[in-house]
């Protein structure tokens, strides 16, 4: 199993010293990936059932990963997840391609369609159409990344007679789809290299993987995508014990993405990465 760290653009990690220290320590400790969250704005007061503090410190994911790219050498850099419908497709494609180039091909593009209607309304994104927008944007982004003469005609994005250089280092950029709805499962099976679930217990993971298997029976998966890789962040902040790790692996999880506690200062974040890496038996650099 591979191991990552999530929330490295939140809370104390939103300060440059702390971000640099946890990035460097995670790289040295043998973690496979660093994952960042995405919200342009947060509702004030919070939406029921989503108790995210409106004043939570949260850096932009692409800017954060660019900073972390400059402070690391090996570890992969992942969006977990970008809320795709509230971005502009070709602007985001340019940003991600630039990040992939500057990191020497270490980007993982995690995407979702979002849940926060007040956030989408504030940036002018159509909440009711967010799934259709995401599908259209993803197709447009793939076109501008891969086609010799990029051209695309869709309901929300249309272009031709343009180029966007440089292209990403990776062909293709790994795409991970987040979400626990039938459309998200369909998107993961038909368009993603992987699927990602946040805050999921072993039991919840098993149920989702069963749903993904059922979806794969109804929708054909392009052969070039390979096997669907499963990434999960467990609930809470404790490092799972061996029995729990084994249970996630037995369920079919390929990558477990852990979180440091929000109250950790820069020194504690650095120790957390080093100590957790040793506890997991990761191959330190």
Secondary structure, 3 states (H helix, E strand, C coil): CEEEEECCCEHHHHCHHHHHHHHHHHHHHCCCEEEECCCCCCCCCCCCCCCCCCCCCECCHHHHHHHHHHCCCCCEEEECCEEHHHCCHHHHHHHHHHHHHHCCCCEEEEEECCCCHHHHHHHCCCHHHHHHHHHHHHHHHHHHHHCCCCCEECCCCEECCCCCCCCCCCCCCEEEEECCCHHHHHHHHHHCCEEEEECCCHHHHHHHHHHHHHHHHHCCCCHHHCCCEEEEECCCCCCCCHHHHHHHHHHCCCEEEEECCCCCCHHHHHHHHHHHHHHCCCCCC
